[in-house]
Amino acid sequence: MSFVPLERKELTDIAAELHANGIWQPIEIELALKMPKTRRMRCPECHGRVRAHKAGKDGQKAHMEHYERHTGCSRGDCFKGSPSPHPRAIV
C-alpha cells in the first residue's frame, strides 16, 4: 500500500481525527480542545497520535501537536520534505 498525503486545502479546517463510534471522524481545533485528554486523536495526514494545545498568551494560535515528532508529516515542525506514515500510526 502506498502512502498518499492529503492535499493542504483538504486539511485547512481539520485539526485532527477523533476515534468515535468505531470510526475516525475529522474534528476542528475548537472541538479537540474540549475533548478529555483520554480521547484518542490522530493527525489526519500521517495518523500519528496528537494532542490539542490552547492558544498561548504570547499570541500563538491553538494547534495540534504530535506526541512523537515525525519528519514525514508536513503538519509537524520537523518535516523533511518526503511525506510518509507515522512509524507509530494509530488505526
PATOR-14672 format. One record per residue: residue in three letters; residue number from 1; x, y negated, z negated of N, C-alpha, C, O in turn. Coordinates in Angstrom, 1 decimal. Layout:
# PATOR-14672
+------+------+--------+--------+--------+--------+--------+--------+--------+--------+--------+--------+--------+--------+
| sese | semi |     nX |     nY |     nZ |    caX |    caY |    caZ |     cX |     cY |     cZ |     oX |     oY |     oZ |
+------+------+--------+--------+--------+--------+--------+--------+--------+--------+--------+--------+--------+--------+
|  ALA |  NUM |      X |      Y |      Z |      X |      Y |      Z |      X |      Y |      Z |      X |      Y |      Z |
...
+------+------+--------+--------+--------+--------+--------+--------+--------+--------+--------+--------+--------+--------+
***
This chain:
# PATOR-14672
+------+------+--------+--------+--------+--------+--------+--------+--------+--------+--------+--------+--------+--------+
| sese | semi |     nX |     nY |     nZ |    caX |    caY |    caZ |     cX |     cY |     cZ |     oX |     oY |     oZ |
+------+------+--------+--------+--------+--------+--------+--------+--------+--------+--------+--------+--------+--------+
|  MET |    1 |    0.8 |    1.2 |    0.0 |    0.0 |    0.0 |    0.0 |    0.9 |   -1.2 |    0.0 |    1.8 |   -1.3 |   -0.8 |
|  SER |    2 |    0.6 |   -2.2 |    0.9 |    1.4 |   -3.4 |    0.9 |    0.8 |   -4.5 |    0.1 |   -0.4 |   -4.5 |   -0.1 |
|  PHE |    3 |    1.6 |   -5.4 |   -0.4 |    1.1 |   -6.5 |   -1.3 |    0.8 |   -7.7 |   -0.4 |    1.6 |   -8.2 |    0.4 |
|  VAL |    4 |   -0.4 |   -8.2 |   -0.5 |   -0.9 |   -9.4 |    0.3 |   -1.3 |  -10.4 |   -0.7 |   -2.4 |  -10.3 |   -1.3 |
|  PRO |    5 |   -0.5 |  -11.5 |   -0.9 |   -0.9 |  -12.5 |   -1.9 |   -2.1 |  -13.3 |   -1.4 |   -2.3 |  -13.5 |   -0.2 |
|  LEU |    6 |   -2.9 |  -13.9 |   -2.3 |   -4.0 |  -14.7 |   -1.9 |   -3.4 |  -16.1 |   -1.4 |   -2.3 |  -16.5 |   -1.8 |
|  GLU |    7 |   -4.2 |  -16.7 |   -0.5 |   -3.8 |  -18.0 |    0.0 |   -3.9 |  -19.0 |   -1.1 |   -4.8 |  -18.9 |   -1.9 |
|  ARG |    8 |   -3.1 |  -20.0 |   -1.1 |   -3.2 |  -21.1 |   -2.1 |   -4.6 |  -21.7 |   -2.2 |   -5.0 |  -21.9 |   -3.3 |
|  LYS |    9 |   -5.2 |  -21.9 |   -1.1 |   -6.6 |  -22.5 |   -1.1 |   -7.6 |  -21.7 |   -1.9 |   -8.5 |  -22.2 |   -2.5 |
|  GLU |   10 |   -7.4 |  -20.3 |   -1.8 |   -8.3 |  -19.4 |   -2.5 |   -8.1 |  -19.5 |   -4.0 |   -8.9 |  -19.1 |   -4.8 |
|  LEU |   11 |   -6.9 |  -19.9 |   -4.4 |   -6.5 |  -19.9 |   -5.9 |   -6.8 |  -21.2 |   -6.5 |   -6.7 |  -21.3 |   -7.8 |
|  THR |   12 |   -7.3 |  -22.2 |   -5.8 |   -7.4 |  -23.6 |   -6.3 |   -8.2 |  -23.6 |   -7.7 |   -7.7 |  -24.2 |   -8.6 |
|  ASP |   13 |   -9.3 |  -23.1 |   -7.7 |  -10.2 |  -23.2 |   -8.9 |  -10.1 |  -21.9 |   -9.8 |  -10.7 |  -21.9 |  -10.9 |
|  ILE |   14 |   -9.5 |  -20.9 |   -9.3 |   -9.4 |  -19.7 |  -10.1 |   -8.2 |  -19.7 |  -11.0 |   -7.0 |  -19.8 |  -10.5 |
|  ALA |   15 |   -8.4 |  -19.7 |  -12.3 |   -7.2 |  -19.8 |  -13.2 |   -6.7 |  -18.3 |  -13.5 |   -5.5 |  -18.1 |  -13.6 |
|  ALA |   16 |   -7.7 |  -17.4 |  -13.6 |   -7.3 |  -16.0 |  -13.9 |   -8.5 |  -15.1 |  -13.5 |   -9.5 |  -15.6 |  -13.0 |
|  GLU |   17 |   -8.3 |  -13.8 |  -13.8 |   -9.3 |  -12.9 |  -13.6 |   -9.5 |  -12.3 |  -15.0 |   -8.6 |  -11.9 |  -15.7 |
|  LEU |   18 |  -10.8 |  -12.1 |  -15.4 |  -11.2 |  -11.6 |  -16.7 |  -11.8 |  -10.2 |  -16.5 |  -12.6 |  -10.0 |  -15.6 |
|  HIS |   19 |  -11.4 |   -9.3 |  -17.3 |  -11.9 |   -7.9 |  -17.2 |  -13.2 |   -7.9 |  -18.0 |  -13.2 |   -8.0 |  -19.3 |
|  ALA |   20 |  -14.3 |   -7.7 |  -17.3 |  -15.6 |   -7.7 |  -18.0 |  -16.6 |   -6.8 |  -17.2 |  -16.6 |   -6.8 |  -16.0 |
|  ASN |   21 |  -17.3 |   -6.0 |  -18.0 |  -18.3 |   -5.0 |  -17.4 |  -17.6 |   -4.1 |  -16.4 |  -18.2 |   -3.7 |  -15.4 |
|  GLY |   22 |  -16.3 |   -3.7 |  -16.7 |  -15.6 |   -2.8 |  -15.9 |  -15.0 |   -3.3 |  -14.6 |  -14.4 |   -2.5 |  -13.8 |
|  ILE |   23 |  -15.1 |   -4.6 |  -14.3 |  -14.5 |   -5.2 |  -13.1 |  -13.8 |   -6.4 |  -13.5 |  -14.0 |   -7.1 |  -14.5 |
|  TRP |   24 |  -12.9 |   -6.9 |  -12.6 |  -12.1 |   -8.1 |  -12.7 |  -12.9 |   -9.2 |  -12.1 |  -13.3 |   -9.1 |  -10.9 |
|  GLN |   25 |  -13.2 |  -10.3 |  -12.8 |  -14.0 |  -11.4 |  -12.3 |  -13.2 |  -12.7 |  -12.4 |  -12.6 |  -12.9 |  -13.4 |
|  PRO |   26 |  -13.2 |  -13.5 |  -11.4 |  -12.5 |  -14.7 |  -11.4 |  -13.1 |  -15.7 |  -12.4 |  -14.3 |  -15.8 |  -12.5 |
|  ILE |   27 |  -12.2 |  -16.5 |  -13.1 |  -12.7 |  -17.5 |  -14.0 |  -11.8 |  -18.7 |  -13.9 |  -10.7 |  -18.7 |  -13.5 |
|  GLU |   28 |  -12.4 |  -19.8 |  -14.3 |  -11.7 |  -21.1 |  -14.3 |  -11.1 |  -21.4 |  -15.6 |  -11.4 |  -20.7 |  -16.6 |
|  ILE |   29 |  -10.1 |  -22.3 |  -15.7 |   -9.4 |  -22.6 |  -16.9 |  -10.3 |  -22.9 |  -18.1 |  -10.0 |  -22.5 |  -19.2 |
|  GLU |   30 |  -11.4 |  -23.7 |  -17.9 |  -12.3 |  -24.1 |  -18.9 |  -12.8 |  -22.9 |  -19.7 |  -12.9 |  -22.8 |  -20.9 |
|  LEU |   31 |  -13.3 |  -21.9 |  -18.9 |  -13.8 |  -20.6 |  -19.5 |  -12.7 |  -19.8 |  -20.1 |  -12.9 |  -19.3 |  -21.2 |
|  ALA |   32 |  -11.6 |  -19.7 |  -19.5 |  -10.4 |  -19.0 |  -20.0 |  -10.0 |  -19.5 |  -21.4 |   -9.7 |  -18.7 |  -22.3 |
|  LEU |   33 |  -10.1 |  -20.8 |  -21.6 |   -9.7 |  -21.4 |  -22.9 |  -10.7 |  -21.0 |  -24.0 |  -10.3 |  -21.0 |  -25.2 |
|  LYS |   34 |  -11.9 |  -20.7 |  -23.6 |  -12.9 |  -20.3 |  -24.6 |  -12.9 |  -18.9 |  -25.0 |  -13.6 |  -18.5 |  -26.0 |
|  MET |   35 |  -12.2 |  -18.1 |  -24.3 |  -12.2 |  -16.6 |  -24.5 |  -11.4 |  -16.3 |  -25.7 |  -10.3 |  -16.9 |  -26.0 |
|  PRO |   36 |  -11.8 |  -15.2 |  -26.5 |  -10.9 |  -14.8 |  -27.6 |   -9.6 |  -14.3 |  -27.1 |   -9.5 |  -13.8 |  -25.9 |
|  LYS |   37 |   -8.6 |  -14.4 |  -27.8 |   -7.2 |  -14.0 |  -27.4 |   -7.1 |  -12.5 |  -27.1 |   -6.2 |  -12.1 |  -26.4 |
|  THR |   38 |   -8.1 |  -11.8 |  -27.6 |   -8.0 |  -10.3 |  -27.3 |   -8.6 |   -9.9 |  -26.0 |   -8.4 |   -8.8 |  -25.5 |
|  ARG |   39 |   -9.2 |  -10.9 |  -25.2 |   -9.7 |  -10.5 |  -23.9 |   -8.6 |  -10.4 |  -22.9 |   -7.7 |  -11.2 |  -22.9 |
|  ARG |   40 |   -8.7 |   -9.4 |  -22.1 |   -7.7 |   -9.1 |  -21.0 |   -7.9 |  -10.1 |  -19.8 |   -9.0 |  -10.1 |  -19.2 |
|  MET |   41 |   -6.9 |  -10.8 |  -19.5 |   -6.9 |  -11.7 |  -18.4 |   -5.7 |  -11.5 |  -17.6 |   -4.6 |  -11.2 |  -18.1 |
|  ARG |   42 |   -5.8 |  -11.5 |  -16.2 |   -4.6 |  -11.3 |  -15.4 |   -4.5 |  -12.4 |  -14.3 |   -5.5 |  -13.1 |  -14.0 |
|  CYS |   43 |   -3.3 |  -12.6 |  -13.8 |   -3.1 |  -13.5 |  -12.7 |   -3.8 |  -13.0 |  -11.4 |   -3.7 |  -11.8 |  -11.1 |
|  PRO |   44 |   -4.5 |  -13.8 |  -10.7 |   -5.2 |  -13.4 |   -9.5 |   -4.3 |  -13.1 |   -8.4 |   -4.7 |  -12.4 |   -7.4 |
|  GLU |   45 |   -3.0 |  -13.5 |   -8.5 |   -2.1 |  -13.3 |   -7.4 |   -1.3 |  -12.0 |   -7.6 |   -1.3 |  -11.1 |   -6.7 |
|  CYS |   46 |   -0.6 |  -11.9 |   -8.7 |    0.3 |  -10.8 |   -8.9 |   -0.2 |   -9.7 |   -9.9 |    0.3 |   -8.6 |  -10.0 |
|  HIS |   47 |   -1.3 |  -10.0 |  -10.6 |   -2.0 |   -9.1 |  -11.5 |   -1.3 |   -8.9 |  -12.8 |   -1.5 |   -7.9 |  -13.5 |
|  GLY |   48 |   -0.3 |   -9.8 |  -13.1 |    0.4 |   -9.7 |  -14.4 |   -0.5 |  -10.3 |  -15.5 |   -1.4 |  -11.1 |  -15.2 |
|  ARG |   49 |   -0.3 |   -9.9 |  -16.7 |   -1.1 |  -10.4 |  -17.9 |   -0.8 |  -11.9 |  -18.1 |    0.3 |  -12.3 |  -18.1 |
|  VAL |   50 |   -1.9 |  -12.7 |  -18.3 |   -1.7 |  -14.1 |  -18.5 |   -2.5 |  -14.6 |  -19.8 |   -3.4 |  -13.9 |  -20.3 |
|  ARG |   51 |   -2.2 |  -15.7 |  -20.3 |   -2.9 |  -16.4 |  -21.4 |   -3.1 |  -17.8 |  -21.0 |   -2.4 |  -18.4 |  -20.2 |
|  ALA |   52 |   -4.2 |  -18.4 |  -21.6 |   -4.6 |  -19.8 |  -21.4 |   -3.9 |  -20.7 |  -22.4 |   -3.8 |  -20.4 |  -23.6 |
|  HIS |   53 |   -3.5 |  -21.9 |  -21.9 |   -2.9 |  -22.9 |  -22.7 |   -3.7 |  -24.2 |  -22.6 |   -4.0 |  -24.6 |  -21.4 |
|  LYS |   54 |   -4.1 |  -24.8 |  -23.7 |   -4.9 |  -26.0 |  -23.6 |   -4.0 |  -27.2 |  -23.2 |   -2.8 |  -27.1 |  -23.2 |
|  ALA |   55 |   -4.6 |  -28.3 |  -22.8 |   -3.9 |  -29.5 |  -22.4 |   -3.0 |  -30.0 |  -23.5 |   -3.5 |  -29.9 |  -24.7 |
|  GLY |   56 |   -1.9 |  -30.4 |  -23.2 |   -0.9 |  -30.9 |  -24.2 |   -1.1 |  -32.4 |  -24.5 |   -1.7 |  -33.1 |  -23.7 |
|  LYS |   57 |   -0.6 |  -32.9 |  -25.6 |   -0.7 |  -34.3 |  -26.0 |    0.3 |  -35.1 |  -25.1 |    0.1 |  -36.3 |  -25.0 |
|  ASP |   58 |    1.2 |  -34.4 |  -24.4 |    2.2 |  -35.1 |  -23.6 |    1.7 |  -35.3 |  -22.1 |    2.4 |  -35.8 |  -21.3 |
|  GLY |   59 |    0.4 |  -34.9 |  -21.9 |   -0.2 |  -35.1 |  -20.6 |   -0.2 |  -33.9 |  -19.7 |   -0.8 |  -33.9 |  -18.6 |
|  GLN |   60 |    0.4 |  -32.8 |  -20.2 |    0.4 |  -31.5 |  -19.4 |   -1.0 |  -31.0 |  -19.4 |   -1.7 |  -31.0 |  -20.4 |
|  LYS |   61 |   -1.4 |  -30.6 |  -18.2 |   -2.8 |  -30.1 |  -18.0 |   -2.9 |  -28.7 |  -18.6 |   -1.9 |  -28.0 |  -18.7 |
|  ALA |   62 |   -4.2 |  -28.3 |  -18.9 |   -4.5 |  -26.9 |  -19.3 |   -4.0 |  -26.0 |  -18.1 |   -4.2 |  -26.3 |  -17.0 |
|  HIS |   63 |   -3.5 |  -24.8 |  -18.5 |   -3.0 |  -23.9 |  -17.5 |   -2.9 |  -22.5 |  -18.0 |   -3.0 |  -22.3 |  -19.2 |
|  MET |   64 |   -2.6 |  -21.6 |  -17.1 |   -2.4 |  -20.2 |  -17.4 |   -0.9 |  -20.0 |  -17.4 |   -0.2 |  -20.6 |  -16.6 |
|  GLU |   65 |   -0.5 |  -19.0 |  -18.2 |    1.0 |  -18.7 |  -18.2 |    1.1 |  -17.2 |  -18.3 |    0.3 |  -16.5 |  -19.1 |
|  HIS |   66 |    2.0 |  -16.6 |  -17.6 |    2.3 |  -15.2 |  -17.6 |    2.9 |  -14.8 |  -19.0 |    3.7 |  -15.5 |  -19.5 |
|  TYR |   67 |    2.5 |  -13.7 |  -19.5 |    3.1 |  -13.2 |  -20.8 |    4.6 |  -12.9 |  -20.5 |    5.5 |  -13.1 |  -21.3 |
|  GLU |   68 |    4.8 |  -12.2 |  -19.3 |    6.2 |  -11.9 |  -18.9 |    6.4 |  -12.6 |  -17.6 |    5.7 |  -12.5 |  -16.6 |
|  ARG |   69 |    7.5 |  -13.4 |  -17.5 |    7.8 |  -14.2 |  -16.3 |    8.0 |  -13.2 |  -15.1 |    8.4 |  -12.0 |  -15.3 |
|  HIS |   70 |    7.7 |  -13.6 |  -13.9 |    7.8 |  -12.8 |  -12.7 |    8.2 |  -13.6 |  -11.5 |    7.5 |  -14.5 |  -11.1 |
|  THR |   71 |    9.3 |  -13.3 |  -11.0 |    9.9 |  -14.1 |   -9.9 |    9.1 |  -13.9 |   -8.6 |    9.4 |  -14.6 |   -7.6 |
|  GLY |   72 |    8.2 |  -12.9 |   -8.5 |    7.4 |  -12.6 |   -7.3 |    6.1 |  -13.3 |   -7.3 |    5.3 |  -12.9 |   -6.4 |
|  CYS |   73 |    5.8 |  -14.2 |   -8.2 |    4.5 |  -14.8 |   -8.2 |    4.6 |  -16.3 |   -8.1 |    5.3 |  -17.0 |   -8.8 |
|  SER |   74 |    4.0 |  -16.9 |   -7.0 |    4.1 |  -18.3 |   -6.8 |    3.3 |  -19.1 |   -7.8 |    3.5 |  -20.4 |   -7.8 |
|  ARG |   75 |    2.5 |  -18.5 |   -8.6 |    1.8 |  -19.3 |   -9.7 |    2.7 |  -19.4 |  -10.9 |    2.3 |  -20.2 |  -11.8 |
|  GLY |   76 |    3.8 |  -18.8 |  -11.0 |    4.7 |  -18.9 |  -12.2 |    5.7 |  -20.0 |  -12.0 |    5.8 |  -20.6 |  -11.0 |
|  ASP |   77 |    6.5 |  -20.2 |  -13.0 |    7.5 |  -21.2 |  -13.0 |    8.9 |  -20.8 |  -12.5 |    9.9 |  -21.5 |  -12.5 |
|  CYS |   78 |    9.0 |  -19.5 |  -12.1 |   10.3 |  -19.0 |  -11.6 |   10.2 |  -18.3 |  -10.3 |   11.1 |  -17.4 |  -10.0 |
|  PHE |   79 |    9.3 |  -18.6 |   -9.4 |    9.1 |  -18.0 |   -8.1 |   10.3 |  -18.1 |   -7.3 |   10.9 |  -19.2 |   -7.1 |
|  LYS |   80 |   10.8 |  -17.0 |   -6.7 |   12.0 |  -16.9 |   -5.9 |   11.7 |  -17.0 |   -4.4 |   12.6 |  -16.9 |   -3.6 |
|  GLY |   81 |   10.4 |  -17.0 |   -4.0 |   10.0 |  -17.1 |   -2.6 |    9.5 |  -15.9 |   -1.9 |    9.0 |  -15.9 |   -0.8 |
|  SER |   82 |    9.6 |  -14.7 |   -2.6 |    9.1 |  -13.5 |   -2.0 |    8.0 |  -12.9 |   -2.9 |    8.3 |  -12.4 |   -4.0 |
|  PRO |   83 |    6.7 |  -13.0 |   -2.4 |    5.7 |  -12.5 |   -3.3 |    5.7 |  -11.0 |   -3.5 |    6.0 |  -10.3 |   -2.5 |
|  SER |   84 |    5.4 |  -10.6 |   -4.7 |    5.3 |   -9.1 |   -5.0 |    4.4 |   -8.9 |   -6.2 |    4.2 |   -9.9 |   -7.0 |
|  PRO |   85 |    3.9 |   -7.7 |   -6.3 |    3.1 |   -7.4 |   -7.5 |    3.9 |   -7.5 |   -8.8 |    5.1 |   -7.2 |   -8.8 |
|  HIS |   86 |    3.3 |   -7.9 |   -9.9 |    4.0 |   -7.9 |  -11.2 |    4.4 |   -6.5 |  -11.5 |    3.7 |   -5.5 |  -11.3 |
|  PRO |   87 |    5.6 |   -6.3 |  -12.1 |    6.1 |   -5.0 |  -12.4 |    5.2 |   -4.3 |  -13.5 |    5.2 |   -3.1 |  -13.6 |
|  ARG |   88 |    4.5 |   -5.1 |  -14.3 |    3.6 |   -4.6 |  -15.3 |    2.2 |   -5.0 |  -15.0 |    1.5 |   -5.4 |  -15.9 |
|  ALA |   89 |    1.8 |   -4.9 |  -13.8 |    0.5 |   -5.4 |  -13.4 |   -0.6 |   -4.6 |  -14.1 |   -0.4 |   -3.4 |  -14.4 |
|  ILE |   90 |   -1.7 |   -5.2 |  -14.5 |   -2.8 |   -4.5 |  -15.2 |   -3.9 |   -4.3 |  -14.2 |   -4.2 |   -5.2 |  -13.4 |
|  VAL |   91 |   -4.5 |   -3.1 |  -14.3 |   -5.5 |   -2.7 |  -13.3 |   -6.8 |   -2.6 |  -14.0 |   -7.8 |   -2.3 |  -13.3 |
+------+------+--------+--------+--------+--------+--------+--------+--------+--------+--------+--------+--------+--------+
***
